[in-house]
Amino acid sequence: MKFDTINKAKVLLLLCLTTFLALPLFTSPAIAGNDDSDLNEVGVEWVENYHGVYGMNNLTWTSEEAEGFYNRLGEIGWTKKFDFGDDLAWEADFEKPAVNGWDYLYADNVDFAYFAGHGTPDAFWFGTKHDWDGTYLYCVHYSEAEWGDQDLEWIVISACNVLNDEYSDVFSRWGWPVFKGLHAIFGFATIRYDQPIWILYPFWWESPGARFVDYMTTVYITDPFVIMYSIGESWRRTTIDWQPSDVYGAALAVYDPSTDYRGWDDYLPGYGYVGPDIDNPTSLVYMRWQC
Amino acid sequence: MKAKTISKVVIALSLALLLALLANSLRPASGEVVVIEATPSNIPSKVAVLEVILAELTKEQASDIALSIFGVRGEAQKIRGGWMIVEGSKEVRLYRTGGVEFFDNYKMSKGCLTPQKLPATDECVRIAKELLKKLEAHGLVPKGLEMTFAELANDTIVFAFKNGTRKTFLNNIHVNFALSYNGIPIWGPGAKARVYIGEGGEVVGFIGRFWEVRSAGEVSILRPEEAVQKLKELGYGRSVPREMVSKVIVKSIELVYYAPPPDVEPTQLVPFYVVKGVLVGKDGRIFDFAQAVPAIRS
């Protein structure tokens, strides 16, 4: 189910009112700390209509991708917190309070977030402008993101090149500044094609987002062996099943050398081990693979 | 006389307007110049749509193949579109569409913090071809498709530490083979024939999307230039400011068959164009683009 414009306007109105009544509190936003009491909350945003902003072309399949992910998690009992598309997808929803963003209401208020749209190595892009400090308009620049300080564990940024490491700088972009309790970011190191998984063009297709959930939740038991897929392995398999070989998938995660724990080795809650939040990681790990 | 002059002016203006509108309709909306550097010359006006032939394996056959080719011992169990056999962290999948997959999940995804002893490239190709021979001996390599060596690639893992240290390792080397039908490449997620080679030359993964197909009749397809025109409408798939694009250079237009992953059991594989090139910005920056455009004429 989608929030409509009225819902978003209500939130805005409520925030304005709260700001007026409690201005001193808002000058230094109080972060609730790691909220892992409920590990099963999901939120997605996607953009297909870019209104020609900066000349970005429209996309066709991001809604099916993100909502497939959202609905499939909902089917297995996850709490569906928000599904904002096109003009309702706002950059502020992913931005930290220090740049006047309100990720603590949206992206950092769920455990698993998913964005599908345009991307560049520095940012992922929106079709409308909702940036409350007036810098880096229409996008979430990496310097505006700090995730996991409240709730977020995993995020997919399904967009071209966001996790590109051509200049060996992925850690200084989406790594050190961004990981504040976050376990992993999943995305692409190169371009990706805007397409679903075609079964019979143009009538029958499958959502790659739904397939991602299917991988994470499938348990194969062949006595005495059990095969289940971690979130990272599920994303890798999904990208291989979805994109052609000239595309490279990628993931960036926290790494604990003492235990060899990598954030992408987490399983979906209820399906296996979930590592601890590391608020200020001293080591990170990045992987890229051919789709 | 005066009325005649006015009507002539009106007609001339109307013609000019009409010509301007016509010229505008032939130009991309954003005004960028589109240069097609490479137009394939041998594109037919019609190509076959490929019917996918499903092959049924018995449970016993599936278990035998897993053991004899990949050394994975276990009882086959039904999965979407085929069979799966599991032993430890290893799994083999055999699909009705002809797909074969093998993964040692631990070795494929874990990577390590020490350099792996990976074989030289020639040796990787030899190991891969040997595996394909084994598959062929079991009748698992498709008869309707051509398969040729394409390239070597790798998966990479990078560790970074706050003190500035950065360590990069190859997770595996993989040998890719290209699939085609009557010279037209199979493309997409279901176009993979790939052998993953790990420590000491061990095969740690294999993807063989081995479609058994036959022609289901011919369809009319777009000419390559029409595909480029369609691409202009769809956009170039890059978030480069369109008003900043001064030139689009189409480097390649390739007619392909789109193939999905094998478990979804498509009834047909249909033609697409894959258009690749660069966008040249007004500031001189150059961006690659690649887009798939449906080729069947509607």
Interface residues (C-beta under 8 A of the other chain):
Chain A: G52 Y54 G55 M56 N57 N58 T60 H118 G119 T120 W125 C160 D165 S168 V170 F171 G175 W176 I191 Y193 D194 Q195 I197 W198 I199 L200 Y201 P202 E206 Y220 T222 F225 I227 Y229 S230 G232 E233 R236 I240 D241 W242 Q243 P244 S245 D246 Y255 P257 D260 P281 T282 S283 L284 V285 Y286 M287 R288 W289 Q290 C291
Chain B: S30 G74 E75 Q77 I79 M84 I85 V86 E87 G88 S89 E91 N105 M108 S109 G111 L113 A153 N154 D155 T156 I157 V158 F159 A160 F161 K162 R166 N171 H174 N176 W187 G188 P189 A191 K192 R194 I207 L234 G235 Y236 G237 R238 S239 V240 P241 R242 E243 M244 V245 Y258 P260 P261 V264 E265 P266 T267 Q268 V270 F272 D288 F289 A290 Q291 A292 P294
